[in-house]
Amino acid sequence: MPDPTSLFHYESSIDQRTIHDRVLVITLGSYADAGSAQAQLDEHLLNTLAHRKLGSFDVDQIMDYREHRPMIDLDVDHYTNYQTPAIELHEVTDKSGAPFLLLTGPEPSLQWERVTSSIERIVDELDVQLVITAQGVPMPVPHTRPASLTKLSTRPELLPGNQGIGSFRMSASFSSMMTQRFGEKNLDVINLAVHVPQYLAENEYPPAAIALVHGLNLNAGLDVPMGDLEQAARLVRGQIDAQVNASEQLQQIVTQLETQYDRFMADRSLPTNGEGLPNAEEIGQAVEDFLASLDDESTPGEGFGQANGSTQAGGPDTPPQEAGPQDDTGPEQGQDPQ
């Protein structure tokens, strides 16, 4: 494997020997970042809290531009505003004054093992004790219920009382591969995956960002304020409700999801030894049943058109099983946005 130390470079003004940050948050864009959860979290952290750029990766070595083509503008008779991809490491200071690290950018297309080794080097150099990955996943859940999280970890002690979601094989993401490699080296990693209504997966969904912020505060001991996210969630909720109320078909879809969600949550409240929890096959079947209920005339993309783009269900490479329904909601999400 080529030398991983040549992939990442600190800014010339940064002396990494003086940096000792306990937590590293990773939001490298996954193929299933439903609700733009990662993008919203990045924007919220960098717009709300003080931060500085520590360094960046050489993306030309690890990106396949044919697979993920950057954007560029054609202005009458010339090209302009080429959007250069960037994977950057930031040091962010939370509300209490505690610093933490944030690694942002697109998911690497190439050299996953080498990128993982490079991140491991950063973890070692900056005395990181806990790595947290955050993303959104499309799930057959209604927007009228609180956004919940599925959590995974490299050690069960990191998430006391956490319930698993069964065993199955799926397409790997960079973060899942990195988590396994870090676990093999006894590094602590927590994966946070927020459930986003499948019919809103292609739209910005602020409740997803709120749930991730709460997850960071709860599981990493950070103090990140909600800022404008709650107001944005109320606005989006009103827009969605207006469109649902205008369509009997959409009302039926949402009601079906509500019934399914409430039944599952009621079952989870019973004192069982894991009985009643859906396994991977049951979760997958729930997704298939949901998709089968949508014919050409009631496709959510037609009923939930928003300014941020068309809304579609997740594609074939988006495995909803990556996050099983779990009852983990933040206090800010305890009530539906009005």
TAUR-V281721 format. One record per backbone hydrogen bond with DSSP energy under -0.5 kcal/mol. CO is the residue of the C=O (numbers start at 1). NH is the residue of the N-H. E is the energy in kcal/mol with one decimal. If there is no record, write none. Layout:
BEGIN
{{CO:NH:E} {CO:NH:E}}
END
This chain:
BEGIN
{{3:6:-1.1} {4:7:-1.5} {4:8:-0.6} {7:58:-2.3} {9:56:-2.1} {11:14:-2.0} {14:16:-0.7} {15:18:-2.2} {16:19:-1.4} {18:20:-0.5} {22:129:-2.6} {22:130:-2.0} {23:101:-3.0} {24:132:-3.0} {25:103:-2.9} {26:134:-1.8} {27:105:-0.5} {29:107:-1.0} {30:33:-1.0} {32:34:-2.7} {33:36:-1.5} {34:37:-1.4} {35:205:-2.2} {36:40:-2.6} {37:41:-2.3} {38:42:-2.8} {39:43:-2.4} {40:44:-2.6} {41:45:-2.7} {42:46:-2.6} {43:47:-1.8} {44:48:-1.8} {45:49:-1.9} {50:93:-2.6} {52:91:-3.0} {54:11:-3.1} {55:89:-2.7} {56:9:-2.4} {57:59:-1.3} {58:61:-1.5} {59:62:-1.0} {59:63:-1.5} {62:109:-2.2} {62:110:-2.3} {63:65:-0.8} {64:67:-0.9} {64:68:-2.1} {71:83:-3.2} {73:75:-0.7} {73:80:-2.5} {74:76:-0.9} {75:77:-2.1} {75:78:-1.2} {78:75:-3.2} {80:73:-2.9} {82:84:-1.0} {86:88:-0.6} {87:57:-2.5} {88:90:-0.5} {88:104:-2.5} {89:54:-3.2} {89:55:-1.4} {90:92:-0.6} {90:102:-2.5} {91:52:-1.8} {92:94:-0.5} {92:100:-2.9} {93:50:-0.5} {94:97:-1.9} {98:94:-2.9} {100:92:-3.3} {101:25:-3.0} {102:90:-2.9} {102:104:-0.6} {103:27:-2.6} {104:88:-1.5} {105:29:-3.0} {111:115:-2.6} {112:116:-2.7} {113:117:-2.2} {114:118:-2.0} {115:119:-2.5} {116:120:-2.4} {117:121:-1.8} {118:122:-1.7} {119:123:-2.6} {120:124:-2.3} {121:125:-2.8} {122:126:-2.4} {123:128:-2.2} {124:127:-0.9} {126:21:-1.6} {130:24:-2.4} {131:190:-2.5} {132:26:-3.2} {133:192:-2.8} {135:194:-2.5} {136:34:-1.6} {137:196:-2.6} {139:141:-2.3} {139:198:-2.0} {142:145:-1.2} {148:195:-2.7} {150:193:-2.4} {152:191:-3.0} {155:158:-1.7} {156:159:-1.2} {157:160:-0.5} {159:162:-2.2} {173:177:-2.1} {174:178:-2.9} {175:179:-2.3} {176:180:-1.9} {177:181:-2.3} {178:182:-2.8} {179:183:-2.5} {180:184:-2.1} {181:185:-0.7} {182:185:-0.9} {182:187:-2.7} {183:186:-1.8} {188:131:-2.4} {189:154:-1.8} {190:133:-2.2} {190:192:-0.5} {191:152:-1.8} {191:193:-0.5} {192:135:-1.6} {193:150:-2.7} {194:137:-2.7} {196:139:-2.8} {197:200:-2.3} {198:201:-1.1} {200:203:-1.8} {201:35:-2.7} {205:208:-1.9} {205:209:-0.8} {206:210:-2.2} {207:211:-2.1} {208:212:-1.9} {209:213:-2.5} {210:214:-2.5} {211:215:-2.1} {212:216:-2.4} {213:217:-2.5} {214:218:-2.7} {215:219:-2.7} {216:220:-2.1} {216:222:-1.1} {217:221:-0.7} {223:95:-2.6} {223:225:-0.6} {226:229:-2.1} {228:232:-2.3} {229:233:-2.4} {230:234:-2.0} {231:235:-2.1} {232:236:-2.5} {233:237:-2.5} {234:238:-2.1} {235:239:-1.9} {236:240:-2.6} {237:241:-2.7} {238:242:-2.0} {239:243:-1.6} {240:244:-2.5} {241:245:-2.8} {242:246:-0.8} {244:247:-1.8} {247:251:-2.0} {248:252:-2.0} {249:253:-1.9} {250:254:-2.6} {251:255:-2.5} {252:256:-2.3} {253:257:-2.1} {254:258:-2.6} {255:259:-2.4} {256:260:-2.1} {257:261:-2.8} {258:262:-3.0} {259:263:-2.2} {260:264:-2.0} {261:265:-2.6} {262:266:-2.2} {263:267:-2.0} {264:268:-1.9} {265:269:-1.0} {267:270:-1.2} {270:272:-1.7} {274:277:-1.4} {279:283:-2.5} {280:284:-2.6} {281:285:-2.3} {282:286:-2.1} {283:287:-1.9} {284:288:-2.4} {285:289:-2.9} {286:290:-2.0} {287:291:-2.6} {288:292:-2.6} {289:293:-1.1} {290:293:-0.5} {291:294:-1.5} {293:295:-0.8} {295:298:-1.2} {296:299:-0.5} {299:302:-2.1} {299:303:-1.1} {300:304:-2.8} {306:309:-1.7} {309:306:-1.0} {310:312:-0.5} {315:318:-1.8} {317:319:-0.8} {318:320:-0.9} {319:322:-2.1} {320:323:-1.8} {326:328:-1.7} {328:149:-1.3} {330:333:-1.5} {331:334:-1.2}}
END
